[in-house]
Amino acid sequence: MALSYKARRRWALVILLIGLPSYIAVAVWTVAQFDRPPILVELGIYILLGVIWAIPLKVVFRGVGQADPDAED
């Protein structure tokens, strides 16, 4: 079942305000559990984790910045 435009906007807001900060905290905590790697390795880990969170959620964010296609003019 496809999400409506309004539902995608709401989910995008929830993901950005609650999910993303939580994901960042978990990523930082996870990397901190190991001995600190060299700075370039650590940067690579954070870049990889920064891309991974968006891949499954791209369906939610697609077209959210556009005008509502269902709205009447």
TIMI-2910 file (N, C-alpha, C, CB; in pm, 1 decimal, decimal comma, always signed):
<rs>
+----------+----------+----------+----------+----------+----------+----------+----------+----------+----------+----------+----------+------+
!      n_x !      n_y !      n_z !     ca_x !     ca_y !     ca_z !      c_x !      c_y !      c_z !     cb_x !     cb_y !     cb_z ! resn !
+----------+----------+----------+----------+----------+----------+----------+----------+----------+----------+----------+----------+------+
!    +84,6 !   -118,0 !     +0,0 !     +0,0 !     +0,0 !     +0,0 !    +88,8 !   +123,8 !     +0,0 !    -96,1 !     +0,1 !   +122,1 !  Met !
!    +64,8 !   +212,6 !    -93,2 !   +144,5 !   +334,1 !   -106,0 !    +99,4 !   +437,7 !     -3,8 !   +134,2 !   +391,2 !   -248,6 !  Ala !
!   +194,9 !   +512,5 !    +46,0 !   +163,6 !   +618,7 !   +140,8 !   +113,6 !   +741,1 !    +65,8 !   +287,1 !   +654,1 !   +226,6 !  Leu !
!    +17,8 !   +810,5 !   +124,3 !    -28,6 !   +934,3 !    +63,6 !    +77,8 !  +1042,5 !    +83,4 !   -165,0 !   +978,3 !   +124,3 !  Ser !
!    +61,4 !  +1151,8 !    +13,6 !   +156,7 !  +1261,8 !    +22,7 !   +164,4 !  +1315,5 !   +165,3 !   +118,2 !  +1374,1 !    -74,0 !  Tyr !
!    +49,8 !  +1334,0 !   +229,2 !    +48,2 !  +1387,2 !   +366,6 !   +111,0 !  +1288,9 !   +464,3 !    -95,6 !  +1419,4 !   +410,3 !  Lys !
!    +87,1 !  +1160,3 !   +444,0 !   +146,6 !  +1060,1 !   +532,2 !   +298,5 !  +1057,4 !   +515,6 !    +87,2 !   +920,7 !   +503,6 !  Ala !
!   +346,2 !  +1068,6 !   +391,7 !   +490,8 !  +1072,0 !   +369,5 !   +553,7 !  +1194,3 !   +433,4 !   +521,8 !  +1069,8 !   +220,6 !  Arg !
!   +485,7 !  +1309,2 !   +426,7 !   +539,0 !  +1430,7 !   +490,8 !   +545,6 !  +1413,4 !   +641,7 !   +452,3 !  +1553,5 !   +455,6 !  Arg !
!   +443,4 !  +1355,2 !   +700,6 !   +443,7 !  +1334,1 !   +846,2 !   +552,4 !  +1236,3 !   +887,9 !   +307,3 !  +1282,9 !   +893,0 !  Arg !
!   +563,8 !  +1125,5 !   +814,8 !   +667,1 !  +1027,2 !   +847,3 !   +806,0 !  +1086,0 !   +827,9 !   +650,7 !   +901,7 !   +761,2 !  Trp !
!   +825,0 !  +1166,8 !   +725,3 !   +955,0 !  +1230,0 !   +703,6 !   +989,7 !  +1320,5 !   +820,9 !   +955,4 !  +1310,2 !   +572,1 !  Ala !
!   +893,0 !  +1393,9 !   +871,5 !   +916,2 !  +1481,5 !   +986,2 !   +951,0 !  +1400,9 !  +1110,6 !   +793,2 !  +1568,4 !  +1012,8 !  Leu !
!   +879,4 !  +1293,9 !  +1135,2 !   +908,2 !  +1207,6 !  +1251,1 !  +1047,8 !  +1146,6 !  +1238,8 !   +801,7 !  +1095,3 !  +1263,7 !  Val !
!  +1081,1 !  +1100,2 !  +1120,3 !  +1211,9 !  +1038,9 !  +1099,4 !  +1323,1 !  +1140,7 !  +1122,7 !  +1222,1 !   +980,3 !   +957,6 !  Ile !
!  +1306,7 !  +1262,0 !  +1070,5 !  +1411,9 !  +1362,2 !  +1084,0 !  +1423,8 !  +1417,6 !  +1225,9 !  +1386,7 !  +1475,1 !   +987,9 !  Leu !
!  +1313,3 !  +1428,7 !  +1297,9 !  +1317,8 !  +1487,2 !  +1432,6 !  +1346,9 !  +1386,2 !  +1542,7 !  +1187,8 !  +1555,2 !  +1462,1 !  Leu !
!  +1306,8 !  +1261,6 !  +1524,1 !  +1324,8 !  +1161,0 !  +1629,7 !  +1420,9 !  +1050,4 !  +1585,4 !  +1189,0 !  +1099,8 !  +1668,9 !  Ile !
!  +1398,6 !   +996,3 !  +1467,9 !  +1476,7 !   +881,9 !  +1422,3 !  +1621,3 !   +913,6 !  +1391,6 !  +1414,1 !   +824,3 !  +1302,3 !  Gly !
!  +1647,2 !  +1023,1 !  +1321,6 !  +1783,9 !  +1055,5 !  +1283,1 !  +1872,1 !  +1089,1 !  +1403,0 !  +1783,8 !  +1171,0 !  +1186,2 !  Leu !
!  +1828,2 !  +1173,1 !  +1496,8 !  +1912,8 !  +1194,9 !  +1615,3 !  +1937,6 !  +1066,9 !  +1695,2 !  +1849,0 !  +1298,8 !  +1705,6 !  Pro !
!  +1839,0 !   +980,9 !  +1703,9 !  +1857,6 !   +852,9 !  +1772,7 !  +1959,5 !   +766,8 !  +1699,4 !  +1723,8 !   +778,0 !  +1784,7 !  Ser !
!  +1951,2 !   +763,9 !  +1567,3 !  +2045,6 !   +686,4 !  +1486,2 !  +2187,6 !   +740,5 !  +1503,0 !  +2004,6 !   +689,5 !  +1337,3 !  Tyr !
!  +2202,3 !   +872,1 !  +1506,2 !  +2334,0 !   +932,8 !  +1525,3 !  +2390,5 !   +894,8 !  +1661,0 !  +2326,0 !  +1085,8 !  +1511,9 !  Ile !
!  +2308,6 !   +901,0 !  +1764,9 !  +2354,7 !   +865,3 !  +1899,3 !  +2399,4 !   +719,4 !  +1905,0 !  +2243,5 !   +890,4 !  +2002,4 !  Ala !
!  +2323,2 !   +631,3 !  +1843,3 !  +2359,6 !   +489,2 !  +1842,2 !  +2487,7 !   +467,3 !  +1762,0 !  +2244,7 !   +404,2 !  +1783,3 !  Val !
!  +2504,1 !   +537,3 !  +1649,9 !  +2625,1 !   +522,6 !  +1567,9 !  +2748,2 !   +570,4 !  +1644,2 !  +2611,0 !   +601,1 !  +1435,9 !  Ala !
!  +2738,8 !   +683,8 !  +1711,0 !  +2852,0 !   +735,9 !  +1788,6 !  +2882,4 !   +642,7 !  +1904,5 !  +2822,4 !   +878,5 !  +1840,8 !  Val !
!  +2779,5 !   +594,6 !  +1971,9 !  +2800,7 !   +502,9 !  +2084,4 !  +2865,9 !   +373,2 !  +2037,6 !  +2667,5 !   +472,3 !  +2154,9 !  Trp !
!  +2822,0 !   +321,8 !  +1922,3 !  +2876,9 !   +197,4 !  +1869,8 !  +3025,1 !   +212,5 !  +1835,7 !  +2798,6 !   +153,0 !  +1746,0 !  Thr !
!  +3061,4 !   +321,5 !  +1770,2 !  +3201,9 !   +343,2 !  +1735,0 !  +3284,4 !   +364,9 !  +1861,7 !  +3216,5 !   +464,6 !  +1639,2 !  Val !
!  +3228,0 !   +427,4 !  +1962,9 !  +3300,1 !   +454,6 !  +2087,4 !  +3324,7 !   +326,7 !  +2167,9 !  +3222,3 !   +555,1 !  +2172,2 !  Ala !
!  +3252,5 !   +219,8 !  +2141,3 !  +3271,1 !    +95,3 !  +2214,7 !  +3403,5 !    +28,3 !  +2181,2 !  +3157,0 !     +0,5 !  +2185,8 !  Gln !
!  +3458,1 !    +59,6 !  +2067,0 !  +3585,9 !     +2,2 !  +2024,0 !  +3694,9 !   +105,2 !  +2049,5 !  +3582,3 !    -39,8 !  +1872,5 !  Phe !
!  +3820,3 !    +59,7 !  +2046,8 !  +3929,3 !   +156,0 !  +2054,4 !  +3916,8 !   +250,3 !  +1936,2 !  +4068,5 !    +85,2 !  +2055,6 !  Asp !
!  +3944,2 !   +377,7 !  +1961,6 !  +3924,8 !   +476,4 !  +1856,1 !  +4016,0 !   +445,5 !  +1736,8 !  +3952,2 !   +618,8 !  +1909,6 !  Arg !
!  +3953,8 !   +423,9 !  +1619,0 !  +4034,1 !   +392,9 !  +1499,2 !  +4102,6 !   +520,2 !  +1448,0 !  +3944,6 !   +330,4 !  +1386,8 !  Pro !
!  +4192,7 !   +506,3 !  +1352,2 !  +4252,4 !   +624,9 !  +1290,2 !  +4142,6 !   +716,4 !  +1234,2 !  +4351,3 !   +583,6 !  +1177,6 !  Pro !
!  +4171,6 !   +844,6 !  +1228,7 !  +4069,9 !   +944,8 !  +1194,1 !  +4006,7 !   +919,9 !  +1057,4 !  +4131,1 !  +1083,5 !  +1196,8 !  Ile !
!  +4084,4 !   +875,8 !   +958,3 !  +4026,4 !   +850,6 !   +825,8 !  +3934,6 !   +729,2 !   +826,5 !  +4136,7 !   +830,8 !   +722,7 !  Leu !
!  +3968,3 !   +628,3 !   +904,7 !  +3880,9 !   +511,0 !   +917,2 !  +3751,8 !   +550,7 !   +988,1 !  +3952,4 !   +396,3 !   +994,5 !  Val !
!  +3764,9 !   +628,5 !  +1094,3 !  +3646,5 !   +675,0 !  +1167,4 !  +3558,0 !   +761,3 !  +1078,3 !  +3688,0 !   +753,8 !  +1292,7 !  Glu !
!  +3617,9 !   +848,8 !   +999,7 !  +3541,7 !   +931,3 !   +906,1 !  +3469,3 !   +844,2 !   +804,0 !  +3634,1 !  +1031,0 !   +834,6 !  Leu !
!  +3538,2 !   +741,9 !   +753,4 !  +3476,1 !   +650,0 !   +658,3 !  +3357,8 !   +575,9 !   +718,7 !  +3578,2 !   +550,5 !   +608,1 !  Gly !
!  +3370,4 !   +535,0 !   +845,4 !  +3261,0 !   +466,3 !   +914,7 !  +3140,4 !   +558,0 !   +925,5 !  +3305,4 !   +419,6 !  +1055,1 !  Ile !
!  +3164,2 !   +683,2 !   +964,7 !  +3052,4 !   +776,5 !   +979,9 !  +2987,6 !   +810,8 !   +845,5 !  +3100,0 !   +904,2 !  +1048,5 !  Tyr !
!  +3066,2 !   +821,0 !   +740,9 !  +3009,1 !   +846,1 !   +608,0 !  +2924,5 !   +727,0 !   +563,8 !  +3121,1 !   +873,9 !   +504,5 !  Ile !
!  +2976,9 !   +606,7 !   +583,1 !  +2902,0 !   +485,9 !   +547,7 !  +2770,9 !   +477,6 !   +626,5 !  +2987,4 !   +360,4 !   +573,7 !  Leu !
!  +2777,4 !   +500,6 !   +756,9 !  +2655,8 !   +497,2 !   +838,4 !  +2559,6 !   +610,1 !   +800,2 !  +2691,5 !   +507,1 !   +987,2 !  Leu !
!  +2614,9 !   +723,1 !   +756,4 !  +2530,2 !   +834,1 !   +714,0 !  +2453,4 !   +805,9 !   +586,4 !  +2613,2 !   +956,5 !   +695,4 !  Gly !
!  +2508,3 !   +721,3 !   +503,0 !  +2440,6 !   +685,1 !   +378,0 !  +2343,3 !   +570,0 !   +401,2 !  +2543,3 !   +646,8 !   +269,7 !  Val !
!  +2382,0 !   +475,5 !   +486,2 !  +2301,2 !   +354,8 !   +507,2 !  +2161,4 !   +386,0 !   +560,9 !  +2372,6 !   +261,2 !   +603,3 !  Ile !
!  +2147,1 !   +485,0 !   +649,2 !  +2015,8 !   +511,5 !   +708,2 !  +1916,5 !   +560,9 !   +602,9 !  +2028,1 !   +614,5 !   +821,2 !  Trp !
!  +1965,8 !   +627,8 !   +500,1 !  +1875,4 !   +689,0 !   +402,6 !  +1827,0 !   +591,5 !   +295,4 !  +1943,8 !   +805,5 !   +336,4 !  Ala !
!  +1900,2 !   +486,2 !   +270,3 !  +1865,2 !   +395,3 !   +160,4 !  +1725,8 !   +333,2 !   +178,2 !  +1969,9 !   +284,4 !   +149,6 !  Ile !
!  +1694,1 !   +273,7 !   +293,7 !  +1559,8 !   +215,1 !   +303,9 !  +1448,4 !   +319,8 !   +319,0 !  +1555,0 !   +120,0 !   +421,6 !  Pro !
!  +1484,6 !   +443,6 !   +352,2 !  +1383,0 !   +545,8 !   +374,7 !  +1363,7 !   +640,7 !   +257,2 !  +1418,2 !   +624,6 !   +495,7 !  Leu !
!  +1431,3 !   +614,7 !   +144,6 !  +1419,1 !   +706,0 !    +31,7 !  +1277,1 !   +710,5 !    -23,7 !  +1515,5 !   +665,9 !    -77,8 !  Lys !
!  +1200,6 !   +604,6 !     -5,5 !  +1061,2 !   +603,2 !    -51,6 !   +979,4 !   +706,9 !    +24,8 !   +999,0 !   +462,2 !    -34,2 !  Val !
!  +1008,5 !   +721,8 !   +152,9 !   +934,6 !   +818,1 !   +234,9 !   +969,8 !   +960,5 !   +194,3 !   +964,4 !   +796,5 !   +384,5 !  Val !
!  +1096,8 !   +986,3 !   +164,5 !  +1141,3 !  +1122,3 !   +134,7 !  +1120,8 !  +1164,6 !    -10,2 !  +1285,1 !  +1135,5 !   +169,0 !  Phe !
!  +1092,2 !  +1071,0 !    -98,4 !  +1079,0 !  +1104,4 !   -240,0 !   +957,9 !  +1195,3 !   -263,6 !  +1066,5 !   +976,0 !   -324,3 !  Arg !
!   +984,4 !  +1313,4 !   -317,3 !   +878,2 !  +1406,9 !   -354,3 !   +819,6 !  +1486,0 !   -240,4 !   +770,5 !  +1334,1 !   -419,9 !  Gly !
!   +873,9 !  +1476,3 !   -120,3 !   +816,6 !  +1548,1 !     -6,2 !   +833,2 !  +1698,7 !    -22,0 !   +881,8 !  +1501,8 !   +124,4 !  Val !
!   +940,3 !  +1743,1 !    -85,8 !   +963,5 !  +1886,6 !   -104,5 !   +883,3 !  +1947,2 !   -217,5 !  +1107,9 !  +1911,4 !   -129,1 !  Gly !
!   +813,1 !  +1866,3 !   -292,3 !   +734,6 !  +1915,5 !   -405,9 !   +594,7 !  +1957,5 !   -359,5 !   +724,6 !  +1806,9 !   -516,5 !  Gln !
!   +524,3 !  +2022,5 !   -447,3 !   +386,4 !  +2061,5 !   -416,7 !   +299,6 !  +1936,3 !   -407,3 !   +330,6 !  +2159,2 !   -524,6 !  Ala !
!   +193,4 !  +1945,0 !   -328,1 !   +102,5 !  +1831,8 !   -309,6 !    +34,3 !  +1799,3 !   -442,6 !     -3,5 !  +1862,8 !   -199,5 !  Asp !
!    +56,0 !  +1679,2 !   -494,3 !     -4,4 !  +1644,0 !   -622,9 !   -155,9 !  +1624,7 !   -613,5 !    +59,6 !  +1517,5 !   -676,8 !  Pro !
!   -208,5 !  +1602,4 !   -494,1 !   -352,4 !  +1578,9 !   -477,0 !   -428,8 !  +1707,9 !   -447,2 !   -375,9 !  +1478,4 !   -364,7 !  Asp !
!   -357,7 !  +1816,1 !   -421,3 !   -423,6 !  +1941,9 !   -384,5 !   -491,2 !  +2005,6 !   -505,3 !   -322,3 !  +2040,0 !   -323,3 !  Ala !
!   -603,3 !  +2069,0 !   -477,2 !   -674,0 !  +2142,3 !   -582,7 !   -615,0 !  +2280,1 !   -593,9 !   -825,9 !  +2150,2 !   -554,6 !  Glu !
!   -608,0 !  +2331,6 !   -714,9 !   -550,3 !  +2466,0 !   -737,7 !   -641,7 !  +2575,2 !   -691,1 !   -519,1 !  +2486,8 !   -884,2 !  Asp !
+----------+----------+----------+----------+----------+----------+----------+----------+----------+----------+----------+----------+------+
</rs>
